[in-house]
Amino acid sequence: MSSTERDAEFEAPVDLAGRDAEFQGPVDLVVRARRALVDGAFRSVAVAVRGGRVVAVSGFDAAVDAAREVVLADDEVLLPGLVDTHVHVNEPGRTEWEGFASATRAAAAGGVTTILDMPLNSVPATLDPAALDVKRAAAQGSCFVDVGFWGGAVPGNAGELAPLHEAGVFGVKCFLLDSGVEEFPALDAAGLEEALTELARFDGLLLAHAEDADEIAAAANAGGPRFADFVDSRPPRAEALAVRAVAEAAARTGARAHVVHLSSAAGLAEVAAAKAAGTRLTVETCPHYLALDAGHVPDGATPFKCCPPIRDRAEQDALWRGLLDGTIDCVVSDHSPCTAELKLLEAGDFGAAWGGIASLQIGLPVVWTAARERGVPLETVVGWMSAATADLAGFGDRGRIAAGCVADFAVFAPEEEWTVAAQALQHKNKVTPYDGRTLTGAVRGTWRRGELLDLAADPVGELLTAPVRVAG
């Protein structure tokens, strides 16, 4: 796209039909941006905010009676606040790995204004309403951004899935193989069917870590420092078989299912087939699968360990194609930190080290840096990490800049280059595979409900409850 064409796109008029009535009278804030992501395209706009919500989106020079006015710099773009639906906070129980204060501070620093917390690796795991109450009590008053919660599906708790739903979880997650923590065991085929049958009664959502336990057991090796050996221990066929099992069970039961952290072309093919058949299946992938490849992971570099593993460039290319053709629905961090000791940084043993990548703060620049090299526009990238993730969670008023939506924004400088310094990141344990990596695109500010977040001030985030869905 030429600069003239890009300028014309940024200056495209905004359709204000039906919004003028709401725009009458004074507002709390107007944000003027030469480039703001509105209705899927960059436009030159003035965004009016009242009571923490957007009340109108008008042309850049529109007259607005506002108590405050903010004008973005010419090298900045206004984005909707990102929604990250896959974050392991680990508090309570393993708060030394990560906690609500540190995780949500990292989110805020990275333009993420809403996160959904996974039901593990906290203790207790979020397997019933009582455990959800414990989790919410731990989070109360500690969050810099808004936080919702997933529940869990494990053997024997099918009777808790409806009560969890009624208590406000956004869905439940299961593992189809060992999760790595004893308090969150895996579902077998019968357990998967039972959970999906129960969830179908009230149109609940099942998230599945999809790797086949038998295939993983057959591929096991002695571990050690060779990254290639670790990759071989988690073959793409294991992912494909598990995705197929989830899709077939979802089709039989009529339930909604979502595959987390897709990593392979083989798994992608199973997703595409299921979607073509009309199965209610969605899928996500993660920044590390899109930006890192096995050929550039040093032996012994355990900060790169995650499950499924980072694969080769051909697998990565397939994931990008899947995103661009709509087979993959969204991009999330799968922020899963632990203590440095559990990463076995000195021993470098991929078999024994804890698997999980910390990237909550830097997900947008990581994906954008990789996208620019492939000619993928910023508006497409942001859509995968805001509107698409908001839709997965059922948020109709987040992930977009539009009248009626919460006034959550990220101010982003898409051309700014900077180098990641792990010690400067906000998450608790300063370990990340991106340490020392040069990225393009920097978050310069994050707004929650029309207020610029101050990480040195008291936390202002709220705990979210999912609306109860009714099947049919």
C-alpha positions as a Markdown table, in Angstrom:
| # | Residue | x | y | z |
|---|---|---|---|---|
| 1 | Met | 0.0 | 0.0 | 0.0 |
| 2 | Ser | 1.4 | 3.4 | -0.9 |
| 3 | Ser | 1.6 | 6.3 | 1.6 |
| 4 | Thr | -1.2 | 8.1 | -0.3 |
| 5 | Glu | -3.5 | 5.1 | -0.1 |
| 6 | Arg | -2.7 | 4.6 | 3.6 |
| 7 | Asp | -3.4 | 8.3 | 4.3 |
| 8 | Ala | -6.7 | 8.0 | 2.5 |
| 9 | Glu | -7.6 | 4.9 | 4.6 |
| 10 | Phe | -6.7 | 6.7 | 7.8 |
| 11 | Glu | -8.9 | 9.7 | 6.8 |
| 12 | Ala | -11.9 | 7.5 | 5.9 |
| 13 | Pro | -15.1 | 9.0 | 7.3 |
| 14 | Val | -16.8 | 7.3 | 10.2 |
| 15 | Asp | -20.5 | 6.5 | 9.9 |
| 16 | Leu | -22.2 | 8.3 | 12.8 |
| 17 | Ala | -25.7 | 7.2 | 12.0 |
| 18 | Gly | -27.6 | 6.5 | 15.1 |
| 19 | Arg | -24.9 | 7.9 | 17.4 |
| 20 | Asp | -25.6 | 11.7 | 17.3 |
| 21 | Ala | -28.2 | 11.6 | 20.0 |
| 22 | Glu | -25.8 | 10.0 | 22.5 |
| 23 | Phe | -23.2 | 12.6 | 21.6 |
| 24 | Gln | -25.3 | 15.5 | 22.8 |
| 25 | Gly | -24.1 | 17.3 | 26.0 |
| 26 | Pro | -20.7 | 17.4 | 27.7 |
| 27 | Val | -18.5 | 14.4 | 28.0 |
| 28 | Asp | -15.7 | 13.4 | 30.4 |
| 29 | Leu | -13.0 | 12.9 | 27.8 |
| 30 | Val | -12.3 | 13.2 | 24.1 |
| 31 | Val | -9.3 | 11.4 | 22.5 |
| 32 | Arg | -8.3 | 12.6 | 19.1 |
| 33 | Ala | -6.2 | 10.3 | 17.0 |
| 34 | Arg | -5.1 | 10.6 | 13.4 |
| 35 | Arg | -5.1 | 6.8 | 13.3 |
| 36 | Ala | -7.5 | 4.8 | 15.4 |
| 37 | Leu | -8.8 | 1.3 | 14.8 |
| 38 | Val | -12.5 | 1.6 | 14.2 |
| 39 | Asp | -14.7 | -0.9 | 12.5 |
| 40 | Gly | -11.7 | -2.9 | 11.3 |
| 41 | Ala | -9.9 | 0.0 | 9.7 |
| 42 | Phe | -7.7 | 2.9 | 10.7 |
| 43 | Arg | -9.5 | 6.2 | 10.7 |
| 44 | Ser | -8.9 | 9.8 | 11.8 |
| 45 | Val | -11.3 | 10.2 | 14.7 |
| 46 | Ala | -12.4 | 11.9 | 18.0 |
| 47 | Val | -13.6 | 9.4 | 20.5 |
| 48 | Ala | -15.9 | 10.8 | 23.2 |
| 49 | Val | -16.1 | 9.1 | 26.6 |
| 50 | Arg | -18.7 | 9.5 | 29.3 |
| 51 | Gly | -19.0 | 7.4 | 32.5 |
| 52 | Gly | -16.2 | 5.0 | 31.3 |
| 53 | Arg | -17.9 | 4.2 | 28.0 |
| 54 | Val | -17.5 | 5.4 | 24.5 |
| 55 | Val | -20.6 | 7.5 | 23.6 |
| 56 | Ala | -19.5 | 8.7 | 20.1 |
| 57 | Val | -16.9 | 8.3 | 17.5 |
| 58 | Ser | -16.7 | 11.3 | 15.2 |
| 59 | Gly | -14.3 | 13.0 | 12.8 |
| 60 | Phe | -10.9 | 14.1 | 14.2 |
| 61 | Asp | -11.9 | 17.8 | 14.2 |
| 62 | Ala | -15.4 | 17.4 | 15.6 |
| 63 | Ala | -16.4 | 20.0 | 18.2 |
| 64 | Val | -16.7 | 18.2 | 21.5 |
| 65 | Asp | -17.7 | 19.7 | 24.9 |
| 66 | Ala | -15.2 | 17.6 | 27.0 |
| 67 | Ala | -13.8 | 18.1 | 30.5 |
| 68 | Arg | -10.5 | 16.6 | 29.2 |
| 69 | Glu | -8.9 | 16.4 | 25.8 |
| 70 | Val | -6.0 | 14.1 | 24.7 |
| 71 | Val | -4.4 | 14.3 | 21.3 |
| 72 | Leu | -2.2 | 11.4 | 20.2 |
| 73 | Ala | 1.2 | 12.0 | 18.7 |
| 74 | Asp | 1.6 | 11.6 | 15.0 |
| 75 | Asp | 3.5 | 8.4 | 15.4 |
| 76 | Glu | 0.9 | 6.8 | 17.7 |
| 77 | Val | -2.3 | 4.8 | 16.9 |
| 78 | Leu | -5.3 | 4.3 | 19.2 |
| 79 | Leu | -6.3 | 0.7 | 19.6 |
| 80 | Pro | -9.0 | -1.0 | 21.5 |
| 81 | Gly | -7.7 | -2.5 | 24.8 |
| 82 | Leu | -6.6 | -6.1 | 24.2 |
| 83 | Val | -8.4 | -9.0 | 25.6 |
| 84 | Asp | -6.2 | -11.9 | 26.6 |
| 85 | Thr | -8.3 | -15.0 | 27.4 |
| 86 | His | -5.4 | -17.4 | 28.3 |
| 87 | Val | -3.4 | -16.3 | 31.4 |
| 88 | His | -2.1 | -18.4 | 34.2 |
| 89 | Val | -2.0 | -16.2 | 37.3 |
| 90 | Asn | -1.4 | -19.1 | 39.7 |
| 91 | Glu | -2.6 | -17.2 | 42.8 |
| 92 | Pro | -3.4 | -18.5 | 45.4 |
| 93 | Gly | -1.2 | -21.5 | 46.1 |
| 94 | Arg | 1.6 | -20.8 | 43.7 |
| 95 | Thr | 1.8 | -17.1 | 44.0 |
| 96 | Glu | 5.6 | -17.3 | 44.0 |
| 97 | Trp | 5.2 | -18.2 | 40.3 |
| 98 | Glu | 2.9 | -15.3 | 39.5 |
| 99 | Gly | 0.2 | -13.2 | 41.3 |
| 100 | Phe | -2.7 | -11.0 | 40.4 |
| 101 | Ala | -0.8 | -7.8 | 41.1 |
| 102 | Ser | 2.2 | -8.6 | 39.0 |
| 103 | Ala | 0.3 | -10.3 | 36.2 |
| 104 | Thr | -2.2 | -7.5 | 35.7 |
| 105 | Arg | 0.5 | -4.9 | 36.0 |
| 106 | Ala | 2.3 | -6.7 | 33.1 |
| 107 | Ala | -1.0 | -6.8 | 31.2 |
| 108 | Ala | -1.5 | -3.1 | 31.7 |
| 109 | Ala | 2.0 | -2.3 | 30.5 |
| 110 | Gly | 1.3 | -4.3 | 27.3 |
| 111 | Gly | -2.0 | -2.7 | 26.3 |
| 112 | Val | -4.1 | -5.6 | 27.7 |
| 113 | Thr | -7.2 | -4.3 | 29.6 |
| 114 | Thr | -9.0 | -7.6 | 30.2 |
| 115 | Ile | -7.6 | -11.0 | 31.1 |
| 116 | Leu | -9.3 | -14.4 | 31.8 |
| 117 | Asp | -7.4 | -16.5 | 34.4 |
| 118 | Met | -6.9 | -20.2 | 33.9 |
| 119 | Pro | -8.2 | -22.6 | 36.6 |
| 120 | Leu | -4.7 | -24.0 | 37.2 |
| 121 | Asn | -1.9 | -23.8 | 38.5 |
| 122 | Ser | -3.5 | -22.2 | 41.5 |
| 123 | Val | -4.3 | -24.2 | 44.7 |
| 124 | Pro | -7.1 | -24.9 | 45.0 |
| 125 | Ala | -7.8 | -25.3 | 41.3 |
| 126 | Thr | -11.0 | -23.6 | 40.2 |
| 127 | Leu | -13.1 | -26.8 | 40.1 |
| 128 | Asp | -16.2 | -25.7 | 42.1 |
| 129 | Pro | -17.9 | -22.5 | 43.2 |
| 130 | Ala | -16.1 | -22.6 | 46.6 |
| 131 | Ala | -12.7 | -22.7 | 44.9 |
| 132 | Leu | -13.8 | -19.8 | 42.6 |
| 133 | Asp | -14.7 | -17.8 | 45.7 |
| 134 | Val | -11.1 | -18.4 | 47.0 |
| 135 | Lys | -9.7 | -17.3 | 43.7 |
| 136 | Arg | -11.8 | -14.2 | 43.6 |
| 137 | Ala | -10.9 | -13.3 | 47.2 |
| 138 | Ala | -7.2 | -13.6 | 46.3 |
| 139 | Ala | -7.7 | -11.3 | 43.3 |
| 140 | Gln | -9.9 | -8.7 | 45.0 |
| 141 | Gly | -8.2 | -5.3 | 45.2 |
| 142 | Ser | -5.0 | -6.5 | 43.5 |
| 143 | Cys | -5.8 | -6.1 | 39.8 |
| 144 | Phe | -4.7 | -3.3 | 37.5 |
| 145 | Val | -7.0 | -4.5 | 34.7 |
| 146 | Asp | -10.3 | -6.3 | 34.6 |
| 147 | Val | -10.2 | -10.1 | 35.4 |
| 148 | Gly | -12.5 | -12.9 | 34.7 |
| 149 | Phe | -12.1 | -16.6 | 35.4 |
| 150 | Trp | -12.3 | -20.0 | 33.7 |
| 151 | Gly | -13.3 | -23.0 | 35.7 |
| 152 | Gly | -12.0 | -26.5 | 35.3 |
| 153 | Ala | -13.3 | -29.9 | 34.1 |
| 154 | Val | -11.6 | -32.9 | 35.7 |
| 155 | Pro | -12.7 | -36.5 | 36.5 |
| 156 | Gly | -15.6 | -36.6 | 38.9 |
| 157 | Asn | -16.7 | -32.9 | 38.8 |
| 158 | Ala | -19.3 | -32.9 | 36.0 |
| 159 | Gly | -21.8 | -32.1 | 38.7 |
| 160 | Glu | -20.0 | -28.8 | 39.4 |
| 161 | Leu | -20.0 | -27.5 | 35.9 |
| 162 | Ala | -23.5 | -26.0 | 36.0 |
| 163 | Pro | -22.8 | -24.4 | 39.5 |
| 164 | Leu | -19.6 | -23.0 | 38.1 |
| 165 | His | -21.4 | -21.6 | 35.1 |
| 166 | Glu | -24.1 | -20.0 | 37.4 |
| 167 | Ala | -21.3 | -18.6 | 39.6 |
| 168 | Gly | -19.9 | -16.6 | 36.6 |
| 169 | Val | -17.0 | -18.5 | 35.0 |
| 170 | Phe | -16.6 | -18.0 | 31.3 |
| 171 | Gly | -16.3 | -21.7 | 30.5 |
| 172 | Val | -14.3 | -24.6 | 31.7 |
| 173 | Lys | -10.9 | -26.0 | 30.7 |
| 174 | Cys | -9.8 | -29.6 | 30.5 |
| 175 | Phe | -6.6 | -31.5 | 29.8 |
| 176 | Leu | -6.5 | -34.7 | 27.7 |
| 177 | Leu | -3.2 | -35.7 | 29.2 |
| 178 | Asp | -1.2 | -35.1 | 32.3 |
| 179 | Ser | -1.4 | -31.3 | 33.2 |
| 180 | Gly | 1.8 | -31.3 | 35.2 |
| 181 | Val | 0.0 | -30.6 | 38.5 |
| 182 | Glu | -1.7 | -33.3 | 40.6 |
| 183 | Glu | -4.7 | -31.2 | 41.5 |
| 184 | Phe | -5.8 | -31.0 | 37.9 |
| 185 | Pro | -6.0 | -34.5 | 36.4 |
| 186 | Ala | -6.8 | -35.2 | 32.8 |
| 187 | Leu | -10.1 | -36.3 | 31.3 |
| 188 | Asp | -10.3 | -39.6 | 29.4 |
| 189 | Ala | -12.6 | -40.1 | 26.4 |
| 190 | Ala | -15.6 | -40.9 | 28.6 |
| 191 | Gly | -14.9 | -37.9 | 30.8 |
| 192 | Leu | -14.6 | -35.6 | 27.8 |
| 193 | Glu | -18.0 | -36.9 | 26.6 |
| 194 | Glu | -19.6 | -36.5 | 30.0 |
| 195 | Ala | -18.3 | -32.9 | 30.3 |
| 196 | Leu | -19.4 | -31.8 | 26.9 |
| 197 | Thr | -22.8 | -33.4 | 27.4 |
| 198 | Glu | -23.3 | -31.5 | 30.6 |
| 199 | Leu | -22.1 | -28.2 | 29.1 |
| 200 | Ala | -24.4 | -28.6 | 26.1 |
| 201 | Arg | -27.4 | -28.4 | 28.5 |
| 202 | Phe | -26.7 | -24.7 | 29.2 |
| 203 | Asp | -24.5 | -23.8 | 26.2 |
| 204 | Gly | -21.3 | -23.7 | 28.2 |
| 205 | Leu | -17.9 | -23.6 | 26.6 |
| 206 | Leu | -15.2 | -26.3 | 27.0 |
| 207 | Leu | -11.5 | -25.3 | 26.5 |
| 208 | Ala | -9.3 | -28.3 | 25.7 |
| 209 | His | -5.5 | -28.8 | 26.0 |
| 210 | Ala | -5.4 | -31.1 | 23.0 |
| 211 | Glu | -2.5 | -33.6 | 23.0 |
| 212 | Asp | -3.2 | -37.3 | 22.9 |
| 213 | Ala | -1.8 | -39.0 | 26.0 |
| 214 | Asp | -1.0 | -42.4 | 24.3 |
| 215 | Glu | 0.9 | -40.7 | 21.5 |
| 216 | Ile | 2.9 | -38.6 | 23.9 |
| 217 | Ala | 3.8 | -41.7 | 26.0 |
| 218 | Ala | 4.9 | -43.5 | 22.8 |
| 219 | Ala | 7.2 | -40.6 | 21.8 |
| 220 | Ala | 8.7 | -40.0 | 25.2 |
| 221 | Asn | 12.5 | -39.8 | 25.4 |
| 222 | Ala | 15.1 | -39.2 | 28.1 |
| 223 | Gly | 15.0 | -35.5 | 27.9 |
| 224 | Gly | 18.2 | -33.5 | 28.2 |
| 225 | Pro | 19.4 | -30.2 | 26.7 |
| 226 | Arg | 18.7 | -30.9 | 22.9 |
| 227 | Phe | 15.7 | -28.9 | 21.9 |
| 228 | Ala | 15.1 | -31.3 | 18.9 |
| 229 | Asp | 14.7 | -34.2 | 21.4 |
| 230 | Phe | 12.0 | -32.2 | 23.3 |
| 231 | Val | 10.2 | -31.4 | 20.1 |
| 232 | Asp | 10.2 | -35.0 | 19.0 |
| 233 | Ser | 8.6 | -35.9 | 22.4 |
| 234 | Arg | 5.5 | -33.9 | 21.5 |
| 235 | Pro | 4.7 | -34.9 | 17.9 |
| 236 | Pro | 2.1 | -33.1 | 15.7 |
| 237 | Arg | 0.2 | -36.3 | 15.4 |
| 238 | Ala | -0.6 | -36.2 | 19.2 |
| 239 | Glu | -2.2 | -32.8 | 18.7 |
| 240 | Ala | -4.1 | -33.8 | 15.6 |
| 241 | Leu | -5.6 | -36.9 | 17.3 |
| 242 | Ala | -6.6 | -35.0 | 20.3 |
| 243 | Val | -8.2 | -32.1 | 18.3 |
| 244 | Arg | -10.1 | -34.8 | 16.3 |
| 245 | Ala | -11.3 | -36.3 | 19.5 |
| 246 | Val | -12.6 | -33.0 | 20.9 |
| 247 | Ala | -14.2 | -32.1 | 17.6 |
| 248 | Glu | -16.0 | -35.5 | 17.3 |
| 249 | Ala | -17.3 | -35.3 | 20.9 |
| 250 | Ala | -18.4 | -31.7 | 20.4 |
| 251 | Ala | -20.3 | -32.8 | 17.2 |
| 252 | Arg | -22.0 | -35.7 | 19.0 |
| 253 | Thr | -23.1 | -33.6 | 22.0 |
| 254 | Gly | -23.8 | -30.3 | 20.2 |
| 255 | Ala | -21.6 | -28.5 | 22.7 |
| 256 | Arg | -19.2 | -25.6 | 22.1 |
| 257 | Ala | -15.5 | -26.4 | 22.3 |
| 258 | His | -12.3 | -24.4 | 21.9 |
| 259 | Val | -8.8 | -25.8 | 21.3 |
| 260 | Val | -6.1 | -23.9 | 23.1 |
| 261 | His | -2.6 | -23.0 | 21.9 |
| 262 | Leu | -2.7 | -24.8 | 18.5 |
| 263 | Ser | 0.9 | -25.4 | 17.3 |
| 264 | Ser | 0.8 | -27.6 | 14.2 |
| 265 | Ala | -0.4 | -28.0 | 10.6 |
| 266 | Ala | -1.8 | -31.4 | 11.4 |
| 267 | Gly | -3.9 | -30.0 | 14.2 |
| 268 | Leu | -5.0 | -27.1 | 11.9 |
| 269 | Ala | -6.2 | -29.6 | 9.3 |
| 270 | Glu | -8.4 | -31.3 | 11.9 |
| 271 | Val | -9.8 | -27.9 | 13.0 |
| 272 | Ala | -10.6 | -27.0 | 9.3 |
| 273 | Ala | -12.4 | -30.3 | 8.7 |
| 274 | Ala | -14.4 | -29.9 | 11.9 |
| 275 | Lys | -15.4 | -26.3 | 11.0 |
| 276 | Ala | -16.3 | -27.4 | 7.5 |
| 277 | Ala | -18.6 | -30.0 | 9.0 |
| 278 | Gly | -20.4 | -27.4 | 11.1 |
| 279 | Thr | -18.9 | -28.4 | 14.4 |
| 280 | Arg | -19.1 | -25.7 | 17.1 |
| 281 | Leu | -15.3 | -25.4 | 17.4 |
| 282 | Thr | -13.0 | -22.5 | 17.8 |
| 283 | Val | -9.2 | -22.4 | 18.2 |
| 284 | Glu | -6.4 | -20.1 | 19.3 |
| 285 | Thr | -2.7 | -19.9 | 18.8 |
| 286 | Cys | 0.0 | -17.9 | 20.6 |
| 287 | Pro | 2.8 | -15.4 | 19.9 |
| 288 | His | 5.5 | -17.9 | 20.5 |
| 289 | Tyr | 4.3 | -20.2 | 17.8 |
| 290 | Leu | 4.0 | -17.3 | 15.4 |
| 291 | Ala | 7.3 | -15.6 | 16.1 |
| 292 | Leu | 9.7 | -18.3 | 17.3 |
| 293 | Asp | 10.8 | -21.4 | 15.4 |
| 294 | Ala | 12.6 | -24.5 | 16.5 |
| 295 | Gly | 15.5 | -23.9 | 14.2 |
| 296 | His | 16.5 | -20.8 | 16.3 |
| 297 | Val | 16.0 | -22.3 | 19.8 |
| 298 | Pro | 19.4 | -22.9 | 21.4 |
| 299 | Asp | 20.0 | -26.2 | 23.1 |
| 300 | Gly | 19.6 | -25.9 | 26.8 |
| 301 | Ala | 17.5 | -22.7 | 26.5 |
| 302 | Thr | 14.6 | -23.8 | 28.7 |
| 303 | Pro | 12.8 | -20.5 | 28.7 |
| 304 | Phe | 11.6 | -21.6 | 25.3 |
| 305 | Lys | 9.9 | -24.7 | 26.7 |
| 306 | Cys | 6.2 | -24.9 | 26.3 |
| 307 | Cys | 3.7 | -27.7 | 25.5 |
| 308 | Pro | 2.9 | -28.2 | 22.7 |
| 309 | Pro | 6.4 | -27.1 | 21.7 |
| 310 | Ile | 7.6 | -24.4 | 19.4 |
| 311 | Arg | 7.9 | -26.1 | 16.0 |
| 312 | Asp | 9.8 | -25.5 | 12.8 |
| 313 | Arg | 9.2 | -22.8 | 10.2 |
| 314 | Ala | 7.0 | -24.9 | 8.0 |
| 315 | Glu | 4.6 | -25.4 | 10.9 |
| 316 | Gln | 4.7 | -21.7 | 11.7 |
| 317 | Asp | 3.9 | -20.8 | 8.1 |
| 318 | Ala | 0.8 | -23.1 | 8.3 |
| 319 | Leu | -0.4 | -21.3 | 11.5 |
| 320 | Trp | -0.1 | -17.9 | 9.7 |
| 321 | Arg | -2.1 | -19.2 | 6.8 |
| 322 | Gly | -4.7 | -20.5 | 9.2 |
| 323 | Leu | -5.1 | -17.1 | 10.9 |
| 324 | Leu | -5.4 | -15.3 | 7.6 |
| 325 | Asp | -8.0 | -17.7 | 6.2 |
| 326 | Gly | -10.0 | -17.6 | 9.4 |
| 327 | Thr | -9.5 | -21.2 | 10.5 |
| 328 | Ile | -7.7 | -20.0 | 13.6 |
| 329 | Asp | -9.9 | -17.5 | 15.4 |
| 330 | Cys | -7.6 | -15.6 | 17.8 |
| 331 | Val | -4.2 | -15.1 | 19.4 |
| 332 | Val | -3.6 | -15.2 | 23.1 |
| 333 | Ser | -0.5 | -15.2 | 25.3 |
| 334 | Asp | -0.8 | -18.5 | 27.3 |
| 335 | His | 1.2 | -16.5 | 29.8 |
| 336 | Ser | 2.4 | -19.4 | 32.0 |
| 337 | Pro | 5.4 | -18.3 | 34.2 |
| 338 | Cys | 7.1 | -20.1 | 37.0 |
| 339 | Thr | 10.1 | -19.5 | 39.3 |
| 340 | Ala | 13.5 | -19.4 | 37.7 |
| 341 | Glu | 14.5 | -22.5 | 39.6 |
| 342 | Leu | 11.8 | -24.6 | 38.0 |
| 343 | Lys | 13.1 | -23.6 | 34.5 |
| 344 | Leu | 16.4 | -25.4 | 35.4 |
| 345 | Leu | 18.3 | -22.6 | 33.6 |
| 346 | Glu | 21.7 | -24.0 | 34.5 |
| 347 | Ala | 21.0 | -27.7 | 33.8 |
| 348 | Gly | 19.1 | -26.8 | 30.6 |
| 349 | Asp | 17.1 | -30.1 | 30.7 |
| 350 | Phe | 14.0 | -29.7 | 28.5 |
| 351 | Gly | 12.6 | -32.9 | 29.8 |
| 352 | Ala | 12.6 | -31.9 | 33.5 |
| 353 | Ala | 12.1 | -28.1 | 33.2 |
| 354 | Trp | 8.6 | -26.6 | 33.8 |
| 355 | Gly | 6.9 | -25.8 | 30.5 |
| 356 | Gly | 5.4 | -22.3 | 30.0 |
| 357 | Ile | 6.3 | -19.0 | 28.3 |
| 358 | Ala | 6.0 | -15.6 | 30.0 |
| 359 | Ser | 4.9 | -13.0 | 27.4 |
| 360 | Leu | 1.8 | -11.2 | 28.7 |
| 361 | Gln | 3.3 | -7.7 | 28.5 |
| 362 | Ile | 4.9 | -8.1 | 25.0 |
| 363 | Gly | 2.4 | -10.2 | 23.0 |
| 364 | Leu | 1.3 | -7.3 | 20.7 |
| 365 | Pro | 4.8 | -6.2 | 19.7 |
| 366 | Val | 6.0 | -9.8 | 19.3 |
| 367 | Val | 3.1 | -10.7 | 16.9 |
| 368 | Trp | 3.3 | -7.3 | 15.1 |
| 369 | Thr | 7.0 | -7.7 | 14.5 |
| 370 | Ala | 6.5 | -11.1 | 12.9 |
| 371 | Ala | 3.4 | -9.9 | 11.0 |
| 372 | Arg | 5.2 | -6.9 | 9.4 |
| 373 | Glu | 7.8 | -9.3 | 8.0 |
| 374 | Arg | 4.9 | -11.2 | 6.3 |
| 375 | Gly | 3.0 | -8.1 | 5.1 |
| 376 | Val | 0.2 | -8.6 | 7.5 |
| 377 | Pro | -1.4 | -5.3 | 8.5 |
| 378 | Leu | -1.6 | -4.1 | 12.0 |
| 379 | Glu | -5.4 | -3.9 | 12.0 |
| 380 | Thr | -5.6 | -7.6 | 11.3 |
| 381 | Val | -3.2 | -8.4 | 14.1 |
| 382 | Val | -5.1 | -6.3 | 16.6 |
| 383 | Gly | -8.4 | -7.9 | 15.6 |
| 384 | Trp | -7.1 | -11.3 | 16.5 |
| 385 | Met | -6.1 | -10.0 | 19.9 |
| 386 | Ser | -9.0 | -7.8 | 20.8 |
| 387 | Ala | -12.4 | -8.3 | 19.0 |
| 388 | Ala | -11.8 | -12.0 | 18.3 |
| 389 | Thr | -10.8 | -12.8 | 21.9 |
| 390 | Ala | -13.7 | -10.6 | 23.2 |
| 391 | Asp | -16.1 | -12.6 | 21.1 |
| 392 | Leu | -14.7 | -15.9 | 22.4 |
| 393 | Ala | -15.4 | -14.8 | 26.0 |
| 394 | Gly | -18.8 | -13.4 | 25.1 |
| 395 | Phe | -17.9 | -9.7 | 25.6 |
| 396 | Gly | -20.0 | -7.6 | 23.3 |
| 397 | Asp | -18.7 | -4.4 | 24.7 |
| 398 | Arg | -14.9 | -4.9 | 24.7 |
| 399 | Gly | -12.2 | -5.3 | 22.1 |
| 400 | Arg | -13.6 | -2.5 | 19.9 |
| 401 | Ile | -13.7 | 1.3 | 19.8 |
| 402 | Ala | -17.4 | 1.9 | 19.2 |
| 403 | Ala | -20.3 | 3.7 | 20.9 |
| 404 | Gly | -21.5 | 1.7 | 23.9 |
| 405 | Cys | -18.3 | -0.1 | 24.4 |
| 406 | Val | -16.1 | 0.3 | 27.5 |
| 407 | Ala | -13.5 | 3.0 | 27.0 |
| 408 | Asp | -10.5 | 0.7 | 27.1 |
| 409 | Phe | -7.7 | 1.7 | 24.8 |
| 410 | Ala | -4.0 | 1.1 | 24.1 |
| 411 | Val | -1.8 | 3.8 | 22.6 |
| 412 | Phe | 0.7 | 2.1 | 20.3 |
| 413 | Ala | 3.7 | 3.3 | 18.4 |
| 414 | Pro | 3.9 | 0.8 | 15.5 |
| 415 | Glu | 7.2 | 1.9 | 14.1 |
| 416 | Glu | 9.2 | 2.2 | 17.4 |
| 417 | Glu | 12.0 | -0.3 | 17.8 |
| 418 | Trp | 13.1 | -1.4 | 21.2 |
| 419 | Thr | 14.9 | -4.4 | 22.8 |
| 420 | Val | 13.3 | -6.6 | 25.4 |
| 421 | Ala | 15.1 | -6.6 | 28.8 |
| 422 | Ala | 13.6 | -9.3 | 31.0 |
| 423 | Gln | 14.5 | -7.5 | 34.2 |
| 424 | Ala | 12.4 | -4.5 | 33.1 |
| 425 | Leu | 9.2 | -6.6 | 32.5 |
| 426 | Gln | 6.4 | -6.5 | 35.1 |
| 427 | His | 5.7 | -10.1 | 35.6 |
| 428 | Lys | 7.0 | -11.7 | 38.8 |
| 429 | Asn | 9.8 | -14.0 | 37.6 |
| 430 | Lys | 12.0 | -12.3 | 35.1 |
| 431 | Val | 12.4 | -15.2 | 32.7 |
| 432 | Thr | 11.3 | -15.0 | 29.0 |
| 433 | Pro | 12.6 | -16.3 | 25.7 |
| 434 | Tyr | 12.3 | -12.8 | 24.3 |
| 435 | Asp | 15.1 | -11.4 | 26.5 |
| 436 | Gly | 17.4 | -9.4 | 24.3 |
| 437 | Arg | 15.1 | -9.6 | 21.2 |
| 438 | Thr | 14.5 | -6.5 | 19.2 |
| 439 | Leu | 10.9 | -5.8 | 18.6 |
| 440 | Thr | 9.0 | -3.2 | 16.5 |
| 441 | Gly | 6.0 | -1.5 | 18.1 |
| 442 | Ala | 5.7 | -0.1 | 21.7 |
| 443 | Val | 2.8 | 0.4 | 24.0 |
| 444 | Arg | 3.0 | 3.9 | 25.3 |
| 445 | Gly | -0.2 | 4.0 | 27.4 |
| 446 | Thr | -3.2 | 1.9 | 28.4 |
| 447 | Trp | -6.6 | 3.4 | 29.3 |
| 448 | Arg | -9.2 | 1.6 | 31.3 |
| 449 | Arg | -12.7 | 3.0 | 31.3 |
| 450 | Gly | -11.5 | 6.4 | 30.1 |
| 451 | Glu | -8.6 | 6.7 | 32.7 |
| 452 | Leu | -4.9 | 6.3 | 31.9 |
| 453 | Leu | -3.6 | 3.5 | 34.0 |
| 454 | Asp | -0.9 | 4.4 | 36.5 |
| 455 | Leu | 1.1 | 1.4 | 37.6 |
| 456 | Ala | 2.5 | 3.2 | 40.6 |
| 457 | Ala | -1.0 | 3.9 | 41.9 |
| 458 | Asp | -3.5 | 1.6 | 43.6 |
| 459 | Pro | -5.1 | -1.1 | 41.4 |
| 460 | Val | -8.4 | -0.2 | 39.8 |
| 461 | Gly | -9.4 | -3.4 | 37.9 |
| 462 | Glu | -12.7 | -5.1 | 38.5 |
| 463 | Leu | -13.5 | -8.8 | 38.8 |
| 464 | Leu | -15.8 | -9.9 | 36.0 |
| 465 | Thr | -18.7 | -12.4 | 36.0 |
| 466 | Ala | -19.8 | -14.0 | 32.8 |
| 467 | Pro | -23.5 | -13.6 | 31.8 |
| 468 | Val | -25.4 | -16.8 | 32.1 |
| 469 | Arg | -26.2 | -18.3 | 28.6 |
| 470 | Val | -29.3 | -20.3 | 27.9 |
| 471 | Ala | -29.1 | -23.1 | 25.4 |
| 472 | Gly | -31.0 | -22.4 | 22.2 |
